[in-house]
Amino acid sequence: MLNSEHATPEPVRVKELWIPVGIYLLSRLYVISMFLAVSKILHRTLTYALTPWDSQWYLSIAENGYVHSIPPGVGNAAQSNLGFFPLMPLAVRLVHVLTPLSWKTSGLTAAFVTGLTASLAVWFMLRDSGTLSESRRGISLVFFTPGALVLSFVYSEGLIVTFACLTIWALRREKWVIAGLTAAICSLADPVGCAAVFTCVVIALLAIYREKSWRPLAAIVIAPLGILSFFTYLYFHAGSFFTWFHAQRRGWQGGHYFNGAPNAIYSFIAHGFTNLNPPVKTMSLLLAVIMLILFSRIRPHLSIVIYVVTVIFMGLLSPIIGITPRLLLRDSPLLATVGSRLNRRWFGVILAGSCAILGFLIIVSSPWVWTP
């Protein structure tokens, strides 16, 4: 299933960058075409289809800023935009300031651009240790993975993938200041982005111990600044350093930690496909296990290992979410690394299956039967 031989990578050339850009554009053509077809059947606009769920929270922050307090109660009544991180709203606001576009169109534009930067970041990460053909397989699996539909939403996944992969690239090259900066920015996109901070700190500490040099200390100092700056802002804006945690626990993430994955499995066994969310989460967990087994046989750079395992742990930690297609997209180094080492036959089979599942999830997400 995996290639037994691993060729020596060649230097990245500018003229080859059309490959990740082309694969990304092809994936967006497929996703947008599917959404457009489903939207016509449902008599909805394409914009409506591409700005569901979390998109509305990000757009509300971009347009009006954060509210000052969490509404009373629990569940839906207590939900507020304080439960979301600021990097995507900042990107949307930047597009809106620089162009005459509406807020929704600015959001969709920001999503497209950050998806494009993600394709380049994944490519540089792969090419740092892989050949042209290996990198082509790896990036194809990332952008045609079932969770990749959200790269066309006003979601933060494009930013997470971009800065997580750049962090790994910088750590491999021991560019400590760049690694710290990219990890700090990644932590402003989503809580899962903090996996890049943890990875950066661990690799830098190991480098200090191994090389007896203090140069990696720059990464340790810089990496946490992103998440610390956001929480400090919340302290002055909403009255608590832990406002985000309170907003999530009150509005979305109620219940015991580590319950998300077991609850999904139990619901799937008890109720089958009456609700598509538990089956999709259960299948995602199974896929994650299989990919981790293949991943362990590849033995990639330690920075990739730490990031991949941390993201999976954060998914399992959740009281509600568990392992989802969207989480696996955020764990793009796992998808990219495994995809790059698949042999040609298995790669074709897995890519075709992934495209089919991606199309299915687009269809069921449009009428809100399944929640990404």
C-alpha positions as a LaTeX table, in Angstrom:
\begin{tabular}{lrrr}
\hline
Residue & $x$ (\AA) & $y$ (\AA) & $z$ (\AA) \\
\hline
Met1 & 0.00 & 0.00 & 0.00 \\
Leu2 & 2.90 & 2.34 & 0.78 \\
Asn3 & 5.93 & 2.78 & $-1.44$ \\
Ser4 & 8.87 & 0.89 & 0.04 \\
Glu5 & 11.43 & 3.24 & $-1.49$ \\
His6 & 11.70 & 6.97 & $-0.82$ \\
Ala7 & 13.61 & 9.02 & $-3.36$ \\
Thr8 & 15.78 & 12.01 & $-2.49$ \\
Pro9 & 13.84 & 15.30 & $-2.89$ \\
Glu10 & 14.99 & 17.97 & $-5.33$ \\
Pro11 & 14.98 & 21.74 & $-4.62$ \\
Val12 & 11.65 & 23.55 & $-5.14$ \\
Arg13 & 11.48 & 25.51 & $-8.41$ \\
Val14 & 9.17 & 28.45 & $-9.00$ \\
Lys15 & 7.79 & 26.93 & $-12.21$ \\
Glu16 & 6.46 & 23.90 & $-10.33$ \\
Leu17 & 4.17 & 26.01 & $-8.14$ \\
Trp18 & 1.47 & 25.71 & $-10.79$ \\
Ile19 & 0.98 & 22.14 & $-9.52$ \\
Pro20 & $-0.41$ & 22.99 & $-6.04$ \\
Val21 & $-2.28$ & 25.98 & $-7.45$ \\
Gly22 & $-3.79$ & 23.84 & $-10.22$ \\
Ile23 & $-4.81$ & 21.06 & $-7.81$ \\
Tyr24 & $-6.39$ & 23.61 & $-5.48$ \\
Leu25 & $-8.31$ & 25.29 & $-8.31$ \\
Leu26 & $-9.48$ & 21.91 & $-9.61$ \\
Ser27 & $-10.75$ & 20.98 & $-6.14$ \\
Arg28 & $-12.62$ & 24.30 & $-5.86$ \\
Leu29 & $-14.16$ & 23.80 & $-9.30$ \\
Tyr30 & $-15.48$ & 20.42 & $-8.17$ \\
Val31 & $-16.77$ & 21.71 & $-4.82$ \\
Ile32 & $-18.39$ & 24.88 & $-6.20$ \\
Ser33 & $-19.98$ & 22.98 & $-9.10$ \\
Met34 & $-21.53$ & 20.51 & $-6.66$ \\
Phe35 & $-22.81$ & 23.27 & $-4.38$ \\
Leu36 & $-24.18$ & 25.19 & $-7.35$ \\
Ala37 & $-26.08$ & 22.15 & $-8.63$ \\
Val38 & $-27.55$ & 21.36 & $-5.22$ \\
Ser39 & $-28.43$ & 25.03 & $-4.64$ \\
Lys40 & $-30.39$ & 25.16 & $-7.88$ \\
Ile41 & $-32.33$ & 22.06 & $-6.91$ \\
Leu42 & $-33.12$ & 23.55 & $-3.48$ \\
His43 & $-33.88$ & 27.00 & $-4.97$ \\
Arg44 & $-31.21$ & 28.69 & $-2.90$ \\
Thr45 & $-28.38$ & 31.04 & $-3.83$ \\
Leu46 & $-24.80$ & 29.83 & $-3.96$ \\
Thr47 & $-23.83$ & 32.48 & $-1.40$ \\
Tyr48 & $-26.38$ & 31.07 & 1.02 \\
Ala49 & $-24.93$ & 27.58 & 0.57 \\
Leu50 & $-21.36$ & 28.76 & 1.17 \\
Thr51 & $-22.00$ & 30.82 & 4.31 \\
Pro52 & $-23.60$ & 28.37 & 6.77 \\
Trp53 & $-23.07$ & 27.72 & 10.48 \\
Asp54 & $-19.74$ & 29.12 & 11.72 \\
Ser55 & $-19.53$ & 31.44 & 8.70 \\
Gln56 & $-22.21$ & 33.65 & 10.24 \\
Trp57 & $-20.27$ & 33.99 & 13.49 \\
Tyr58 & $-17.06$ & 34.91 & 11.71 \\
Leu59 & $-18.90$ & 37.45 & 9.55 \\
Ser60 & $-20.55$ & 38.97 & 12.62 \\
Ile61 & $-17.13$ & 39.50 & 14.24 \\
Ala62 & $-15.71$ & 40.98 & 11.04 \\
Glu63 & $-18.61$ & 43.42 & 10.65 \\
Asn64 & $-19.47$ & 44.34 & 14.24 \\
Gly65 & $-16.64$ & 43.08 & 16.43 \\
Tyr66 & $-16.99$ & 40.88 & 19.50 \\
Val67 & $-19.92$ & 41.28 & 21.86 \\
His68 & $-19.04$ & 42.22 & 25.44 \\
Ser69 & $-20.74$ & 39.39 & 27.32 \\
Ile70 & $-22.09$ & 35.86 & 27.02 \\
Pro71 & $-25.91$ & 35.71 & 26.94 \\
Pro72 & $-27.58$ & 34.05 & 29.94 \\
Gly73 & $-28.54$ & 30.39 & 29.83 \\
Val74 & $-26.94$ & 27.37 & 28.16 \\
Gly75 & $-27.06$ & 25.82 & 24.70 \\
Asn76 & $-28.35$ & 27.81 & 21.72 \\
Ala77 & $-29.54$ & 30.69 & 23.89 \\
Ala78 & $-26.02$ & 31.26 & 25.25 \\
Gln79 & $-24.18$ & 31.12 & 21.93 \\
Ser80 & $-22.20$ & 34.23 & 20.97 \\
Asn81 & $-19.31$ & 35.20 & 18.74 \\
Leu82 & $-17.04$ & 35.20 & 21.80 \\
Gly83 & $-16.65$ & 31.47 & 21.14 \\
Phe84 & $-14.63$ & 32.07 & 17.95 \\
Phe85 & $-11.05$ & 33.06 & 17.26 \\
Pro86 & $-10.15$ & 36.34 & 15.51 \\
Leu87 & $-7.86$ & 35.57 & 12.55 \\
Met88 & $-10.53$ & 34.75 & 9.96 \\
Pro89 & $-12.65$ & 37.81 & 10.86 \\
Leu90 & $-9.51$ & 39.95 & 10.53 \\
Ala91 & $-8.88$ & 38.50 & 7.06 \\
Val92 & $-12.49$ & 39.20 & 6.06 \\
Arg93 & $-12.28$ & 42.76 & 7.36 \\
Leu94 & $-9.04$ & 43.32 & 5.45 \\
Val95 & $-10.65$ & 42.21 & 2.18 \\
His96 & $-13.69$ & 44.39 & 2.88 \\
Val97 & $-11.51$ & 47.46 & 3.55 \\
Leu98 & $-9.40$ & 46.94 & 0.43 \\
Thr99 & $-12.29$ & 46.18 & $-1.96$ \\
Pro100 & $-15.85$ & 47.36 & $-2.59$ \\
Leu101 & $-17.18$ & 43.85 & $-1.90$ \\
Ser102 & $-20.04$ & 43.09 & 0.51 \\
Trp103 & $-19.27$ & 41.40 & 3.81 \\
Lys104 & $-20.34$ & 37.95 & 2.59 \\
Thr105 & $-18.43$ & 38.27 & $-0.68$ \\
Ser106 & $-15.42$ & 39.55 & 1.24 \\
Gly107 & $-15.65$ & 36.46 & 3.45 \\
Leu108 & $-15.84$ & 34.10 & 0.49 \\
Thr109 & $-12.92$ & 35.91 & $-1.15$ \\
Ala110 & $-10.85$ & 35.59 & 2.03 \\
Ala111 & $-11.71$ & 31.89 & 2.19 \\
Phe112 & $-10.60$ & 31.37 & $-1.42$ \\
Val113 & $-7.32$ & 33.23 & $-0.92$ \\
Thr114 & $-6.47$ & 31.44 & 2.34 \\
Gly115 & $-7.23$ & 28.12 & 0.65 \\
Leu116 & $-4.78$ & 29.11 & $-2.08$ \\
Thr117 & $-2.08$ & 29.97 & 0.46 \\
Ala118 & $-2.79$ & 26.64 & 2.16 \\
Ser119 & $-2.04$ & 24.79 & $-1.08$ \\
Leu120 & 1.34 & 26.52 & $-1.35$ \\
Ala121 & 2.17 & 25.89 & 2.31 \\
Val122 & 1.32 & 22.18 & 2.03 \\
Trp123 & 3.43 & 21.99 & $-1.11$ \\
Phe124 & 6.50 & 23.55 & 0.53 \\
Met125 & 6.13 & 21.25 & 3.54 \\
Leu126 & 5.92 & 18.17 & 1.30 \\
Arg127 & 8.68 & 19.20 & $-1.09$ \\
Asp128 & 11.04 & 19.77 & 1.82 \\
Ser129 & 11.24 & 16.01 & 2.26 \\
Gly130 & 9.59 & 14.51 & $-0.82$ \\
Thr131 & 9.88 & 14.31 & $-4.59$ \\
Leu132 & 7.64 & 16.04 & $-7.11$ \\
Ser133 & 5.43 & 12.97 & $-7.63$ \\
Glu134 & 5.16 & 12.26 & $-3.90$ \\
Ser135 & 4.18 & 15.87 & $-3.19$ \\
Arg136 & 1.59 & 15.78 & $-5.95$ \\
Arg137 & $-0.08$ & 12.75 & $-4.39$ \\
Gly138 & 0.05 & 14.23 & $-0.90$ \\
Ile139 & $-1.48$ & 17.58 & $-1.79$ \\
Ser140 & $-4.19$ & 15.92 & $-3.89$ \\
Leu141 & $-5.34$ & 13.90 & $-0.90$ \\
Val142 & $-5.49$ & 17.05 & 1.27 \\
Phe143 & $-7.61$ & 19.14 & $-1.09$ \\
Phe144 & $-9.94$ & 16.34 & $-2.15$ \\
Thr145 & $-10.41$ & 15.00 & 1.37 \\
Pro146 & $-14.10$ & 15.00 & 2.44 \\
Gly147 & $-13.53$ & 17.83 & 4.91 \\
Ala148 & $-12.12$ & 20.08 & 2.17 \\
Leu149 & $-15.61$ & 21.35 & 1.34 \\
Val150 & $-15.20$ & 23.87 & 4.20 \\
Leu151 & $-12.34$ & 25.58 & 2.36 \\
Ser152 & $-15.08$ & 27.24 & 0.32 \\
Phe153 & $-16.94$ & 28.39 & 3.46 \\
Val154 & $-16.05$ & 31.44 & 5.53 \\
Tyr155 & $-14.17$ & 29.12 & 7.87 \\
Ser156 & $-10.67$ & 29.24 & 9.33 \\
Glu157 & $-9.33$ & 25.96 & 7.93 \\
Gly158 & $-7.37$ & 27.63 & 5.13 \\
Leu159 & $-5.51$ & 29.73 & 7.69 \\
Ile160 & $-4.84$ & 26.78 & 10.01 \\
Val161 & $-3.46$ & 24.63 & 7.21 \\
Thr162 & $-1.35$ & 27.51 & 5.89 \\
Phe163 & 0.37 & 28.43 & 9.13 \\
Ala164 & 0.61 & 24.90 & 10.57 \\
Cys165 & 2.42 & 23.65 & 7.47 \\
Leu166 & 4.66 & 26.73 & 7.39 \\
Thr167 & 5.53 & 26.12 & 11.05 \\
Ile168 & 6.55 & 22.54 & 10.28 \\
Trp169 & 8.55 & 23.71 & 7.25 \\
Ala170 & 10.37 & 26.32 & 9.36 \\
Leu171 & 11.07 & 23.86 & 12.19 \\
Arg172 & 12.61 & 21.36 & 9.78 \\
Arg173 & 14.94 & 24.10 & 8.52 \\
Glu174 & 15.59 & 25.42 & 12.04 \\
Lys175 & 14.31 & 28.88 & 11.15 \\
Trp176 & 13.30 & 29.55 & 14.73 \\
Val177 & 11.93 & 33.09 & 14.45 \\
Ile178 & 9.79 & 32.19 & 11.43 \\
Ala179 & 8.55 & 29.03 & 13.20 \\
Gly180 & 7.57 & 31.06 & 16.26 \\
Leu181 & 5.76 & 33.68 & 14.18 \\
Thr182 & 3.81 & 31.19 & 12.07 \\
Ala183 & 2.84 & 29.17 & 15.15 \\
Ala184 & 1.67 & 32.33 & 16.92 \\
Ile185 & $-0.46$ & 33.33 & 13.92 \\
Cys186 & $-1.85$ & 29.79 & 13.61 \\
Ser187 & $-3.03$ & 29.93 & 17.23 \\
Leu188 & $-5.15$ & 32.98 & 16.36 \\
Ala189 & $-7.16$ & 31.00 & 13.80 \\
Asp190 & $-8.69$ & 28.28 & 15.97 \\
Pro191 & $-7.94$ & 26.42 & 19.22 \\
Val192 & $-6.60$ & 23.53 & 17.12 \\
Gly193 & $-4.01$ & 25.99 & 15.84 \\
Cys194 & $-2.44$ & 25.82 & 19.29 \\
Ala195 & $-1.10$ & 22.42 & 18.23 \\
Ala196 & 1.41 & 24.37 & 16.14 \\
Val197 & 2.49 & 26.29 & 19.26 \\
Phe198 & 2.97 & 23.07 & 21.23 \\
Thr199 & 4.93 & 21.52 & 18.37 \\
Cys200 & 7.12 & 24.59 & 18.06 \\
Val201 & 7.93 & 24.69 & 21.78 \\
Val202 & 8.74 & 20.97 & 22.03 \\
Ile203 & 10.99 & 20.91 & 18.96 \\
Ala204 & 12.77 & 24.07 & 20.11 \\
Leu205 & 13.37 & 22.64 & 23.60 \\
Leu206 & 14.80 & 19.46 & 22.12 \\
Ala207 & 17.05 & 21.52 & 19.86 \\
Ile208 & 18.35 & 23.52 & 22.83 \\
Tyr209 & 19.12 & 20.30 & 24.71 \\
Arg210 & 20.70 & 18.59 & 21.69 \\
Glu211 & 22.71 & 21.47 & 20.22 \\
Lys212 & 23.53 & 23.35 & 23.43 \\
Ser213 & 22.47 & 26.54 & 21.65 \\
Trp214 & 20.02 & 29.22 & 22.76 \\
Arg215 & 18.94 & 30.19 & 19.24 \\
Pro216 & 15.76 & 28.02 & 19.38 \\
Leu217 & 14.65 & 30.01 & 22.43 \\
Ala218 & 13.26 & 32.62 & 20.01 \\
Ala219 & 10.63 & 30.14 & 18.86 \\
Ile220 & 9.66 & 29.31 & 22.46 \\
Val221 & 9.21 & 32.98 & 23.33 \\
Ile222 & 7.34 & 34.01 & 20.16 \\
Ala223 & 5.02 & 31.02 & 19.58 \\
Pro224 & 2.65 & 31.55 & 22.55 \\
Leu225 & 2.22 & 35.28 & 21.87 \\
Gly226 & $-0.72$ & 34.81 & 19.49 \\
Ile227 & $-3.05$ & 32.97 & 21.83 \\
Leu228 & $-1.90$ & 35.04 & 24.82 \\
Ser229 & $-2.65$ & 38.29 & 22.97 \\
Phe230 & $-6.18$ & 37.11 & 22.10 \\
Phe231 & $-6.97$ & 36.04 & 25.65 \\
Thr232 & $-5.53$ & 39.29 & 26.98 \\
Tyr233 & $-7.80$ & 41.21 & 24.59 \\
Leu234 & $-10.78$ & 39.23 & 25.89 \\
Tyr235 & $-9.81$ & 40.09 & 29.46 \\
Phe236 & $-10.08$ & 43.81 & 28.75 \\
His237 & $-13.02$ & 43.51 & 26.33 \\
Ala238 & $-15.23$ & 40.96 & 28.09 \\
Gly239 & $-13.87$ & 40.85 & 31.62 \\
Ser240 & $-12.16$ & 37.46 & 31.75 \\
Phe241 & $-8.98$ & 35.90 & 30.40 \\
Phe242 & $-11.03$ & 32.70 & 29.96 \\
Thr243 & $-14.00$ & 34.25 & 28.12 \\
Trp244 & $-13.55$ & 31.98 & 25.11 \\
Phe245 & $-13.65$ & 28.85 & 27.31 \\
His246 & $-16.79$ & 30.08 & 29.09 \\
Ala247 & $-18.49$ & 30.90 & 25.77 \\
Gln248 & $-17.74$ & 27.47 & 24.36 \\
Arg249 & $-18.81$ & 25.59 & 27.47 \\
Arg250 & $-22.06$ & 27.54 & 27.77 \\
Gly251 & $-22.98$ & 27.61 & 24.10 \\
Trp252 & $-21.52$ & 24.51 & 22.46 \\
Gln253 & $-19.10$ & 22.32 & 24.41 \\
Gly254 & $-21.16$ & 21.34 & 27.44 \\
Gly255 & $-20.66$ & 17.94 & 29.03 \\
His256 & $-17.65$ & 15.88 & 30.04 \\
Tyr257 & $-14.37$ & 16.04 & 28.19 \\
Phe258 & $-13.44$ & 13.06 & 25.96 \\
Asn259 & $-17.16$ & 12.28 & 25.43 \\
Gly260 & $-17.38$ & 13.41 & 21.79 \\
Ala261 & $-16.02$ & 10.31 & 20.07 \\
Pro262 & $-17.66$ & 7.69 & 22.39 \\
Asn263 & $-21.04$ & 9.45 & 22.14 \\
Ala264 & $-20.81$ & 9.46 & 18.34 \\
Ile265 & $-20.07$ & 5.72 & 18.27 \\
Tyr266 & $-22.89$ & 4.96 & 20.71 \\
Ser267 & $-25.40$ & 7.09 & 18.77 \\
Phe268 & $-24.41$ & 5.43 & 15.50 \\
Ile269 & $-24.84$ & 1.93 & 16.96 \\
Ala270 & $-28.13$ & 2.83 & 18.67 \\
His271 & $-29.77$ & 4.91 & 15.94 \\
Gly272 & $-27.95$ & 4.08 & 12.71 \\
Phe273 & $-28.22$ & 6.68 & 9.97 \\
Thr274 & $-31.25$ & 8.56 & 11.34 \\
Asn275 & $-28.81$ & 11.38 & 12.12 \\
Leu276 & $-25.80$ & 11.58 & 9.78 \\
Asn277 & $-23.48$ & 13.33 & 12.22 \\
Pro278 & $-22.64$ & 10.29 & 14.43 \\
Pro279 & $-21.96$ & 7.95 & 11.46 \\
Val280 & $-19.71$ & 10.52 & 9.80 \\
Lys281 & $-17.78$ & 11.08 & 13.05 \\
Thr282 & $-17.47$ & 7.32 & 13.62 \\
Met283 & $-16.18$ & 6.74 & 10.09 \\
Ser284 & $-13.78$ & 9.67 & 10.51 \\
Leu285 & $-12.41$ & 8.12 & 13.70 \\
Leu286 & $-11.91$ & 4.80 & 11.93 \\
Leu287 & $-10.17$ & 6.56 & 9.05 \\
Ala288 & $-7.94$ & 8.44 & 11.50 \\
Val289 & $-6.87$ & 5.15 & 13.13 \\
Ile290 & $-6.02$ & 3.59 & 9.76 \\
Met291 & $-4.09$ & 6.65 & 8.67 \\
Leu292 & $-2.18$ & 6.79 & 11.95 \\
Ile293 & $-1.13$ & 3.18 & 11.47 \\
Leu294 & 0.18 & 3.97 & 7.98 \\
Phe295 & 1.71 & 7.19 & 9.30 \\
Ser296 & 3.67 & 5.26 & 11.95 \\
Arg297 & 5.27 & 3.15 & 9.22 \\
Ile298 & 6.54 & 6.22 & 7.38 \\
Arg299 & 8.44 & 7.73 & 10.33 \\
Pro300 & 8.27 & 11.40 & 9.29 \\
His301 & 10.03 & 14.34 & 10.93 \\
Leu302 & 9.29 & 14.69 & 14.65 \\
Ser303 & 7.59 & 18.07 & 14.14 \\
Ile304 & 4.96 & 16.42 & 11.94 \\
Val305 & 4.47 & 13.59 & 14.44 \\
Ile306 & 3.93 & 15.98 & 17.34 \\
Tyr307 & 1.50 & 18.18 & 15.40 \\
Val308 & $-0.51$ & 15.24 & 14.04 \\
Val309 & $-0.87$ & 13.51 & 17.41 \\
Thr310 & $-1.73$ & 16.78 & 19.18 \\
Val311 & $-4.55$ & 17.59 & 16.74 \\
Ile312 & $-6.05$ & 14.11 & 17.14 \\
Phe313 & $-5.80$ & 14.44 & 20.92 \\
Met314 & $-7.59$ & 17.80 & 20.82 \\
Gly315 & $-10.40$ & 16.24 & 18.77 \\
Leu316 & $-10.76$ & 13.38 & 21.25 \\
Leu317 & $-10.70$ & 15.86 & 24.15 \\
Ser318 & $-13.88$ & 17.59 & 22.96 \\
Pro319 & $-17.13$ & 16.88 & 24.87 \\
Ile320 & $-19.13$ & 17.15 & 21.63 \\
Ile321 & $-17.11$ & 17.16 & 18.42 \\
Gly322 & $-14.75$ & 14.17 & 18.43 \\
Ile323 & $-13.04$ & 13.25 & 15.15 \\
Thr324 & $-14.66$ & 14.82 & 12.08 \\
Pro325 & $-13.75$ & 15.34 & 8.41 \\
Arg326 & $-13.11$ & 18.98 & 9.27 \\
Leu327 & $-10.65$ & 18.03 & 12.04 \\
Leu328 & $-8.80$ & 15.71 & 9.66 \\
Leu329 & $-8.43$ & 18.61 & 7.22 \\
Arg330 & $-6.88$ & 20.66 & 10.02 \\
Asp331 & $-4.55$ & 17.70 & 10.50 \\
Ser332 & $-3.41$ & 18.13 & 6.90 \\
Pro333 & 0.20 & 17.01 & 7.62 \\
Leu334 & $-1.24$ & 13.56 & 8.39 \\
Leu335 & $-3.20$ & 13.44 & 5.12 \\
Ala336 & $-0.34$ & 14.90 & 3.11 \\
Thr337 & 2.34 & 12.60 & 4.56 \\
Val338 & 0.33 & 9.41 & 4.12 \\
Gly339 & $-0.92$ & 10.45 & 0.68 \\
Ser340 & 2.60 & 11.20 & $-0.52$ \\
Arg341 & 3.80 & 7.69 & 0.26 \\
Leu342 & 0.88 & 5.71 & $-1.17$ \\
Asn343 & 1.73 & 3.62 & $-4.20$ \\
Arg344 & 0.07 & 4.54 & $-7.48$ \\
Arg345 & $-2.70$ & 1.91 & $-7.38$ \\
Trp346 & $-3.81$ & 2.60 & $-3.82$ \\
Phe347 & $-3.54$ & 6.33 & $-4.32$ \\
Gly348 & $-5.97$ & 6.18 & $-7.25$ \\
Val349 & $-8.46$ & 4.08 & $-5.31$ \\
Ile350 & $-8.31$ & 6.26 & $-2.17$ \\
Leu351 & $-8.48$ & 9.54 & $-4.11$ \\
Ala352 & $-11.53$ & 8.35 & $-6.06$ \\
Gly353 & $-13.25$ & 7.24 & $-2.86$ \\
Ser354 & $-12.37$ & 10.52 & $-1.17$ \\
Cys355 & $-13.84$ & 12.53 & $-4.06$ \\
Ala356 & $-17.03$ & 10.48 & $-3.93$ \\
Ile357 & $-17.43$ & 11.02 & $-0.16$ \\
Leu358 & $-16.65$ & 14.73 & $-0.60$ \\
Gly359 & $-19.46$ & 14.99 & $-3.17$ \\
Phe360 & $-21.85$ & 13.12 & $-0.88$ \\
Leu361 & $-21.09$ & 15.40 & 2.07 \\
Ile362 & $-21.66$ & 18.46 & $-0.10$ \\
Ile363 & $-25.10$ & 17.12 & $-1.03$ \\
Val364 & $-26.15$ & 16.31 & 2.56 \\
Ser365 & $-24.67$ & 19.51 & 4.02 \\
Ser366 & $-26.61$ & 21.79 & 1.67 \\
Pro367 & $-30.04$ & 20.98 & 3.16 \\
Trp368 & $-28.37$ & 20.92 & 6.60 \\
Val369 & $-28.78$ & 17.16 & 7.04 \\
Trp370 & $-25.14$ & 16.97 & 8.10 \\
Thr371 & $-23.10$ & 19.64 & 9.94 \\
Pro372 & $-19.44$ & 20.09 & 8.92 \\
\hline
\end{tabular}
